[in-house]
């Protein structure tokens, strides 16, 4: 069954995306681009949540929230605590 053999692909791609986002965040932080670092971490956190990785998402969320509070990035805090957007067409007849 070919489909069964490829079930791991989306998860692998998601893990690679999270790793790339975290590397981007680290690079931005080294260059003192804090805003870009926080944005990359936010994207990684959202992806971890969407992938159903609560432990990793929680750890990154604590780090991200602490940095956002420390440096006054209210937009990041707001996005972390806002309800996730509905999927296109969800809730409409």
N, CA, C and O atoms as a Tinker XYZ file with bonds, in Angstrom:
   372  protein
     1  N      0.841000   -1.185000    0.000000    73     2
     2  CA     0.000000    0.000000    0.000000    64     1     3
     3  C      0.885000    1.247000    0.000000    63     2     4     5
     4  O      1.529000    1.565000    1.000000    81     3
     5  N      0.906000    1.913000   -1.078000    73     3     6
     6  CA     1.795000    3.053000   -1.247000    64     5     7
     7  C      1.474000    4.207000   -0.289000    63     6     8     9
     8  O      2.386000    4.827000    0.257000    81     7
     9  N      0.195000    4.495000   -0.084000    73     7    10
    10  CA    -0.185000    5.610000    0.781000    64     9    11
    11  C      0.346000    5.438000    2.200000    63    10    12    13
    12  O      0.790000    6.407000    2.816000    81    11
    13  N      0.304000    4.226000    2.720000    73    11    14
    14  CA     0.776000    3.965000    4.075000    64    13    15
    15  C      2.261000    4.228000    4.244000    63    14    16    17
    16  O      2.709000    4.592000    5.332000    81    15
    17  N      3.010000    4.050000    3.201000    73    15    18
    18  CA     4.458000    4.254000    3.272000    64    17    19
    19  C      4.825000    5.727000    3.328000    63    18    20    21
    20  O      5.931000    6.067000    3.749000    81    19
    21  N      3.936000    6.595000    2.920000    73    19    22
    22  CA     4.270000    8.017000    2.853000    64    21    23
    23  C      3.631000    8.853000    3.951000    63    22    24    25
    24  O      3.707000   10.081000    3.909000    81    23
    25  N      3.004000    8.214000    4.932000    73    23    26
    26  CA     2.351000    8.971000    6.001000    64    25    27
    27  C      3.317000    9.813000    6.815000    63    26    28    29
    28  O      2.911000   10.829000    7.380000    81    27
    29  N      4.556000    9.430000    6.891000    73    27    30
    30  CA     5.547000   10.135000    7.700000    64    29    31
    31  C      6.057000   11.402000    7.025000    63    30    32    33
    32  O      6.667000   12.240000    7.689000    81    31
    33  N      5.827000   11.564000    5.731000    73    31    34
    34  CA     6.382000   12.701000    4.990000    64    33    35
    35  C      5.932000   14.050000    5.547000    63    34    36    37
    36  O      6.786000   14.901000    5.796000    81    35
    37  N      4.618000   14.294000    5.758000    73    35    38
    38  CA     4.235000   15.611000    6.294000    64    37    39
    39  C      4.868000   15.909000    7.648000    63    38    40    41
    40  O      5.272000   17.042000    7.909000    81    39
    41  N      4.957000   14.907000    8.504000    73    39    42
    42  CA     5.573000   15.127000    9.823000    64    41    43
    43  C      7.050000   15.478000    9.672000    63    42    44    45
    44  O      7.547000   16.384000   10.342000    81    43
    45  N      7.744000   14.769000    8.801000    73    43    46
    46  CA     9.162000   15.039000    8.572000    64    45    47
    47  C      9.352000   16.449000    8.022000    63    46    48    49
    48  O     10.249000   17.174000    8.452000    81    47
    49  N      8.510000   16.830000    7.077000    73    47    50
    50  CA     8.604000   18.178000    6.522000    64    49    51
    51  C      8.305000   19.222000    7.589000    63    50    52    53
    52  O      8.939000   20.277000    7.622000    81    51
    53  N      7.346000   18.936000    8.457000    73    51    54
    54  CA     7.029000   19.863000    9.544000    64    53    55
    55  C      8.181000   20.012000   10.513000    63    54    56    57
    56  O      8.471000   21.120000   10.964000    81    55
    57  N      8.846000   18.907000   10.845000    73    55    58
    58  CA    10.005000   18.972000   11.741000    64    57    59
    59  C     11.130000   19.773000   11.109000    63    58    60    61
    60  O     11.807000   20.545000   11.788000    81    59
    61  N     11.333000   19.591000    9.807000    73    59    62
    62  CA    12.366000   20.339000    9.098000    64    61    63
    63  C     12.025000   21.833000    9.090000    63    62    64    65
    64  O     12.910000   22.676000    9.231000    81    63
    65  N     10.754000   22.150000    8.928000    73    63    66
    66  CA    10.325000   23.549000    8.924000    64    65    67
    67  C     10.552000   24.186000   10.289000    63    66    68    69
    68  O     11.018000   25.322000   10.378000    81    67
    69  N     10.227000   23.461000   11.345000    73    67    70
    70  CA    10.450000   23.983000   12.700000    64    69    71
    71  C     11.944000   24.217000   12.922000    63    70    72    73
    72  O     12.333000   25.255000   13.458000    81    71
    73  N     12.775000   23.272000   12.520000    73    71    74
    74  CA    14.228000   23.422000   12.682000    64    73    75
    75  C     14.739000   24.628000   11.899000    63    74    76    77
    76  O     15.573000   25.385000   12.396000    81    75
    77  N     14.244000   24.807000   10.684000    73    75    78
    78  CA    14.675000   25.950000    9.867000    64    77    79
    79  C     14.233000   27.268000   10.501000    63    78    80    81
    80  O     14.995000   28.234000   10.517000    81    79
    81  N     13.009000   27.311000   11.022000    73    79    82
    82  CA    12.528000   28.527000   11.678000    64    81    83
    83  C     13.345000   28.845000   12.932000    63    82    84    85
    84  O     13.648000   30.008000   13.197000    81    83
    85  N     13.698000   27.824000   13.692000    73    83    86
    86  CA    14.491000   28.056000   14.902000    64    85    87
    87  C     15.910000   28.513000   14.548000    63    86    88    89
    88  O     16.492000   29.324000   15.268000    81    87
    89  N     16.465000   28.007000   13.457000    73    87    90
    90  CA    17.781000   28.471000   13.008000    64    89    91
    91  C     17.688000   29.926000   12.551000    63    90    92    93
    92  O     18.583000   30.728000   12.816000    81    91
    93  N     16.605000   30.252000   11.867000    73    91    94
    94  CA    16.383000   31.632000   11.433000    64    93    95
    95  C     16.268000   32.554000   12.648000    63    94    96    97
    96  O     16.817000   33.656000   12.653000    81    95
    97  N     15.553000   32.100000   13.673000    73    95    98
    98  CA    15.396000   32.888000   14.892000    64    97    99
    99  C     16.743000   33.112000   15.578000    63    98   100   101
   100  O     17.037000   34.215000   16.038000    81    99
   101  N     17.555000   32.061000   15.642000    73    99   102
   102  CA    18.873000   32.186000   16.276000    64   101   103
   103  C     19.769000   33.144000   15.494000    63   102   104   105
   104  O     20.489000   33.951000   16.083000    81   103
   105  N     19.722000   33.051000   14.174000    73   103   106
   106  CA    20.529000   33.941000   13.335000    64   105   107
   107  C     20.085000   35.389000   13.516000    63   106   108   109
   108  O     20.921000   36.283000   13.646000    81   107
   109  N     18.787000   35.623000   13.524000    73   107   110
   110  CA    18.272000   36.981000   13.715000    64   109   111
   111  C     18.675000   37.523000   15.083000    63   110   112   113
   112  O     19.017000   38.698000   15.217000    81   111
   113  N     18.632000   36.662000   16.094000    73   111   114
   114  CA    19.016000   37.099000   17.441000    64   113   115
   115  C     20.499000   37.452000   17.507000    63   114   116   117
   116  O     20.881000   38.438000   18.138000    81   115
   117  N     21.335000   36.643000   16.850000    73   115   118
   118  CA    22.784000   36.945000   16.808000    64   117   119
   119  C     23.039000   38.296000   16.145000    63   118   120   121
   120  O     23.962000   39.017000   16.524000    81   119
   121  N     22.225000   38.631000   15.162000    73   119   122
   122  CA    22.391000   39.889000   14.435000    64   121   123
   123  C     21.656000   41.052000   15.129000    63   122   124   125
   124  O     21.646000   42.175000   14.625000    81   123
   125  N     21.055000   40.772000   16.267000    73   123   126
   126  CA    20.322000   41.755000   17.067000    64   125   127
   127  C     19.034000   42.229000   16.393000    63   126   128   129
   128  O     18.598000   43.359000   16.612000    81   127
   129  N     18.429000   41.373000   15.579000    73   127   130
   130  CA    17.130000   41.651000   14.975000    64   129   131
   131  C     16.074000   40.919000   15.804000    63   130   132   133
   132  O     15.517000   39.909000   15.372000    81   131
   133  N     15.814000   41.441000   16.989000    73   131   134
   134  CA    14.933000   40.753000   17.931000    64   133   135
   135  C     13.535000   40.532000   17.356000    63   134   136   137
   136  O     12.948000   39.467000   17.544000    81   135
   137  N     13.006000   41.522000   16.664000    73   135   138
   138  CA    11.656000   41.390000   16.111000    64   137   139
   139  C     11.578000   40.189000   15.165000    63   138   140   141
   140  O     10.635000   39.402000   15.244000    81   139
   141  N     12.549000   40.044000   14.284000    73   139   142
   142  CA    12.536000   38.926000   13.333000    64   141   143
   143  C     12.740000   37.598000   14.050000    63   142   144   145
   144  O     12.175000   36.579000   13.654000    81   143
   145  N     13.542000   37.610000   15.097000    73   143   146
   146  CA    13.745000   36.398000   15.881000    64   145   147
   147  C     12.444000   35.948000   16.523000    63   146   148   149
   148  O     12.102000   34.767000   16.482000    81   147
   149  N     11.719000   36.890000   17.116000    73   147   150
   150  CA    10.442000   36.558000   17.754000    64   149   151
   151  C      9.409000   36.100000   16.732000    63   150   152   153
   152  O      8.626000   35.192000   17.010000    81   151
   153  N      9.397000   36.712000   15.566000    73   151   154
   154  CA     8.459000   36.297000   14.510000    64   153   155
   155  C      8.735000   34.857000   14.065000    63   154   156   157
   156  O      7.803000   34.077000   13.871000    81   155
   157  N     10.005000   34.511000   13.907000    73   155   158
   158  CA    10.353000   33.148000   13.497000    64   157   159
   159  C      9.974000   32.149000   14.589000    63   158   160   161
   160  O      9.479000   31.062000   14.292000    81   159
   161  N     10.204000   32.515000   15.850000    73   159   162
   162  CA     9.810000   31.636000   16.954000    64   161   163
   163  C      8.298000   31.484000   17.027000    63   162   164   165
   164  O      7.793000   30.399000   17.313000    81   163
   165  N      7.576000   32.572000   16.769000    73   163   166
   166  CA     6.119000   32.503000   16.765000    64   165   167
   167  C      5.639000   31.520000   15.697000    63   166   168   169
   168  O      4.756000   30.701000   15.954000    81   167
   169  N      6.215000   31.602000   14.513000    73   167   170
   170  CA     5.832000   30.684000   13.436000    64   169   171
   171  C      6.160000   29.239000   13.813000    63   170   172   173
   172  O      5.365000   28.337000   13.548000    81   171
   173  N      7.314000   29.011000   14.425000    73   171   174
   174  CA     7.685000   27.660000   14.857000    64   173   175
   175  C      6.721000   27.160000   15.928000    63   174   176   177
   176  O      6.307000   26.001000   15.898000    81   175
   177  N      6.364000   28.025000   16.868000    73   175   178
   178  CA     5.420000   27.658000   17.938000    64   177   179
   179  C      4.066000   27.279000   17.351000    63   178   180   181
   180  O      3.465000   26.283000   17.757000    81   179
   181  N      3.584000   28.077000   16.394000    73   179   182
   182  CA     2.300000   27.784000   15.767000    64   181   183
   183  C      2.350000   26.453000   15.017000    63   182   184   185
   184  O      1.391000   25.682000   15.048000    81   183
   185  N      3.461000   26.191000   14.351000    73   183   186
   186  CA     3.611000   24.937000   13.616000    64   185   187
   187  C      3.651000   23.745000   14.565000    63   186   188   189
   188  O      3.044000   22.711000   14.284000    81   187
   189  N      4.357000   23.878000   15.685000    73   187   190
   190  CA     4.399000   22.797000   16.670000    64   189   191
   191  C      3.000000   22.509000   17.221000    63   190   192   193
   192  O      2.630000   21.351000   17.417000    81   191
   193  N      2.241000   23.552000   17.466000    73   191   194
   194  CA     0.873000   23.356000   17.942000    64   193   195
   195  C      0.036000   22.638000   16.889000    63   194   196   197
   196  O     -0.720000   21.722000   17.212000    81   195
   197  N      0.167000   23.048000   15.652000    73   195   198
   198  CA    -0.608000   22.441000   14.571000    64   197   199
   199  C     -0.218000   20.982000   14.352000    63   198   200   201
   200  O     -1.045000   20.179000   13.920000    81   199
   201  N      1.018000   20.637000   14.644000    73   199   202
   202  CA     1.499000   19.266000   14.482000    64   201   203
   203  C      1.125000   18.375000   15.659000    63   202   204   205
   204  O      1.357000   17.167000   15.623000    81   203
   205  N      0.549000   18.965000   16.697000    73   203   206
   206  CA     0.175000   18.178000   17.862000    64   205   207
   207  C      1.371000   17.783000   18.714000    63   206   208   209
   208  O      1.460000   16.647000   19.179000    81   207
   209  N      2.289000   18.720000   18.916000    73   207   210
   210  CA     3.462000   18.488000   19.760000    64   209   211
   211  C      3.388000   19.422000   20.965000    63   210   212   213
   212  O      4.125000   20.405000   21.035000    81   211
   213  N      2.503000   19.119000   21.910000    73   211   214
   214  CA     2.238000   20.053000   23.008000    64   213   215
   215  C      3.441000   20.330000   23.915000    63   214   216   217
   216  O      3.602000   21.458000   24.381000    81   215
   217  N      4.268000   19.350000   24.170000    73   215   218
   218  CA     5.407000   19.573000   25.072000    64   217   219
   219  C      6.404000   20.552000   24.457000    63   218   220   221
   220  O      6.841000   21.498000   25.112000    81   219
   221  N      6.755000   20.321000   23.210000    73   219   222
   222  CA     7.695000   21.224000   22.534000    64   221   223
   223  C      7.085000   22.603000   22.355000    63   222   224   225
   224  O      7.763000   23.615000   22.529000    81   223
   225  N      5.795000   22.645000   22.004000    73   223   226
   226  CA     5.112000   23.926000   21.823000    64   225   227
   227  C      5.067000   24.702000   23.138000    63   226   228   229
   228  O      5.273000   25.916000   23.149000    81   227
   229  N      4.800000   24.017000   24.235000    73   227   230
   230  CA     4.729000   24.682000   25.540000    64   229   231
   231  C      6.087000   25.259000   25.942000    63   230   232   233
   232  O      6.163000   26.386000   26.431000    81   231
   233  N      7.145000   24.496000   25.737000    73   231   234
   234  CA     8.490000   24.969000   26.090000    64   233   235
   235  C      8.861000   26.205000   25.265000    63   234   236   237
   236  O      9.352000   27.197000   25.803000    81   235
   237  N      8.621000   26.132000   23.968000    73   235   238
   238  CA     8.929000   27.277000   23.112000    64   237   239
   239  C      8.009000   28.448000   23.441000    63   238   240   241
   240  O      8.444000   29.600000   23.421000    81   239
   241  N      6.750000   28.167000   23.742000    73   239   242
   242  CA     5.805000   29.226000   24.098000    64   241   243
   243  C      6.233000   29.989000   25.340000    63   242   244   245
   244  O      6.115000   31.214000   25.389000    81   243
   245  N      6.732000   29.273000   26.348000    73   243   246
   246  CA     7.207000   29.946000   27.572000    64   245   247
   247  C      8.387000   30.868000   27.254000    63   246   248   249
   248  O      8.443000   32.006000   27.719000    81   247
   249  N      9.312000   30.364000   26.464000    73   247   250
   250  CA    10.479000   31.173000   26.080000    64   249   251
   251  C     10.043000   32.409000   25.287000    63   250   252   253
   252  O     10.474000   33.526000   25.571000    81   251
   253  N      9.200000   32.195000   24.310000    73   251   254
   254  CA     8.736000   33.269000   23.445000    64   253   255
   255  C      7.958000   34.316000   24.236000    63   254   256   257
   256  O      8.176000   35.517000   24.074000    81   255
   257  N      7.056000   33.855000   25.086000    73   255   258
   258  CA     6.260000   34.793000   25.882000    64   257   259
   259  C      7.148000   35.613000   26.810000    63   258   260   261
   260  O      6.941000   36.817000   26.961000    81   259
   261  N      8.125000   34.979000   27.424000    73   259   262
   262  CA     9.042000   35.707000   28.307000    64   261   263
   263  C      9.810000   36.791000   27.567000    63   262   264   265
   264  O      9.933000   37.914000   28.055000    81   263
   265  N     10.324000   36.457000   26.392000    73   263   266
   266  CA    11.070000   37.448000   25.609000    64   265   267
   267  C     10.155000   38.565000   25.124000    63   266   268   269
   268  O     10.534000   39.735000   25.153000    81   267
   269  N      8.962000   38.212000   24.681000    73   267   270
   270  CA     8.026000   39.223000   24.189000    64   269   271
   271  C      7.631000   40.182000   25.312000    63   270   272   273
   272  O      7.549000   41.391000   25.096000    81   271
   273  N      7.387000   39.648000   26.505000    73   271   274
   274  CA     7.037000   40.508000   27.652000    64   273   275
   275  C      8.213000   41.395000   28.040000    63   274   276   277
   276  O      8.047000   42.590000   28.285000    81   275
   277  N      9.393000   40.806000   28.093000    73   275   278
   278  CA    10.589000   41.542000   28.509000    64   277   279
   279  C     10.863000   42.737000   27.594000    63   278   280   281
   280  O     11.296000   43.791000   28.060000    81   279
   281  N     10.615000   42.574000   26.315000    73   279   282
   282  CA    10.967000   43.620000   25.353000    64   281   283
   283  C      9.755000   44.396000   24.829000    63   282   284   285
   284  O      9.897000   45.231000   23.937000    81   283
   285  N      8.570000   44.127000   25.376000    73   283   286
   286  CA     7.392000   44.905000   25.041000    64   285   287
   287  C      6.785000   44.626000   23.668000    63   286   288   289
   288  O      6.264000   45.535000   23.023000    81   287
   289  N      6.851000   43.382000   23.225000    73   287   290
   290  CA     6.262000   43.018000   21.935000    64   289   291
   291  C      4.832000   42.514000   22.149000    63   290   292   293
   292  O      4.574000   41.311000   22.139000    81   291
   293  N      3.923000   43.449000   22.340000    73   291   294
   294  CA     2.531000   43.129000   22.601000    64   293   295
   295  C      1.864000   42.381000   21.453000    63   294   296   297
   296  O      0.979000   41.555000   21.678000    81   295
   297  N      2.284000   42.667000   20.233000    73   295   298
   298  CA     1.698000   41.982000   19.078000    64   297   299
   299  C      1.935000   40.481000   19.165000    63   298   300   301
   300  O      1.031000   39.691000   18.893000    81   299
   301  N      3.139000   40.089000   19.540000    73   299   302
   302  CA     3.465000   38.665000   19.677000    64   301   303
   303  C      2.601000   38.053000   20.773000    63   302   304   305
   304  O      2.040000   36.972000   20.595000    81   303
   305  N      2.495000   38.743000   21.904000    73   303   306
   306  CA     1.678000   38.245000   23.017000    64   305   307
   307  C      0.223000   38.103000   22.594000    63   306   308   309
   308  O     -0.429000   37.108000   22.913000    81   307
   309  N     -0.279000   39.093000   21.881000    73   307   310
   310  CA    -1.673000   39.038000   21.425000    64   309   311
   311  C     -1.885000   37.833000   20.505000    63   310   312   313
   312  O     -2.872000   37.112000   20.649000    81   311
   313  N     -0.978000   37.616000   19.574000    73   311   314
   314  CA    -1.118000   36.502000   18.643000    64   313   315
   315  C     -1.020000   35.150000   19.350000    63   314   316   317
   316  O     -1.659000   34.180000   18.941000    81   315
   317  N     -0.223000   35.093000   20.404000    73   315   318
   318  CA    -0.092000   33.837000   21.146000    64   317   319
   319  C     -1.375000   33.489000   21.893000    63   318   320   321
   320  O     -1.673000   32.313000   22.103000    81   319
   321  N     -2.125000   34.494000   22.290000    73   319   322
   322  CA    -3.302000   34.245000   23.117000    64   321   323
   323  C     -4.612000   34.406000   22.364000    63   322   324   325
   324  O     -5.685000   34.214000   22.935000    81   323
   325  N     -4.531000   34.755000   21.093000    73   323   326
   326  CA    -5.740000   34.880000   20.273000    64   325   327
   327  C     -6.185000   33.497000   19.831000    63   326   328   329
   328  O     -5.379000   32.571000   19.744000    81   327
   329  N     -7.459000   33.368000   19.557000    73   327   330
   330  CA    -7.974000   32.091000   19.050000    64   329   331
   331  C     -7.371000   31.828000   17.672000    63   330   332   333
   332  O     -7.194000   32.764000   16.893000    81   331
   333  N     -7.058000   30.586000   17.361000    73   331   334
   334  CA    -6.507000   30.287000   16.038000    64   333   335
   335  C     -7.532000   30.613000   14.956000    63   334   336   337
   336  O     -8.734000   30.467000   15.179000    81   335
   337  N     -7.071000   31.049000   13.795000    73   335   338
   338  CA    -8.015000   31.381000   12.728000    64   337   339
   339  C     -8.756000   30.131000   12.248000    63   338   340   341
   340  O     -8.211000   29.027000   12.243000    81   339
   341  N     -9.988000   30.333000   11.851000    73   339   342
   342  CA   -10.787000   29.206000   11.334000    64   341   343
   343  C    -10.296000   28.846000    9.946000    63   342   344   345
   344  O     -9.804000   29.694000    9.202000    81   343
   345  N    -10.435000   27.593000    9.617000    73   343   346
   346  CA   -10.060000   27.138000    8.287000    64   345   347
   347  C    -10.994000   27.765000    7.264000    63   346   348   349
   348  O    -12.161000   28.015000    7.568000    81   347
   349  N    -10.502000   28.024000    6.050000    73   347   350
   350  CA   -11.370000   28.606000    5.025000    64   349   351
   351  C    -12.620000   27.753000    4.824000    63   350   352   353
   352  O    -12.536000   26.535000    4.663000    81   351
   353  N    -13.756000   28.397000    4.837000    73   351   354
   354  CA   -15.019000   27.695000    4.631000    64   353   355
   355  C    -15.595000   27.052000    5.876000    63   354   356   357
   356  O    -16.704000   26.520000    5.839000    81   355
   357  N    -14.858000   27.091000    6.981000    73   355   358
   358  CA   -15.359000   26.480000    8.226000    64   357   359
   359  C    -16.496000   27.319000    8.783000    63   358   360   361
   360  O    -16.403000   28.545000    8.843000    81   359
   361  N    -17.538000   26.672000    9.177000    73   359   362
   362  CA   -18.662000   27.346000    9.798000    64   361   363
   363  C    -19.644000   27.967000    8.831000    63   362   364   365
   364  O    -20.691000   28.467000    9.244000    81   363
   365  N    -19.326000   27.945000    7.560000    73   363   366
   366  CA   -20.271000   28.510000    6.596000    64   365   367
   367  C    -21.028000   27.361000    5.913000    63   366   368   369
   368  O    -20.451000   26.310000    5.633000    81   367
   369  N    -22.301000   27.569000    5.654000    73   367   370
   370  CA   -23.113000   26.486000    5.063000    64   369   371
   371  C    -22.740000   26.168000    3.636000    63   370   372
   372  O    -23.339000   25.284000    3.023000    81   371
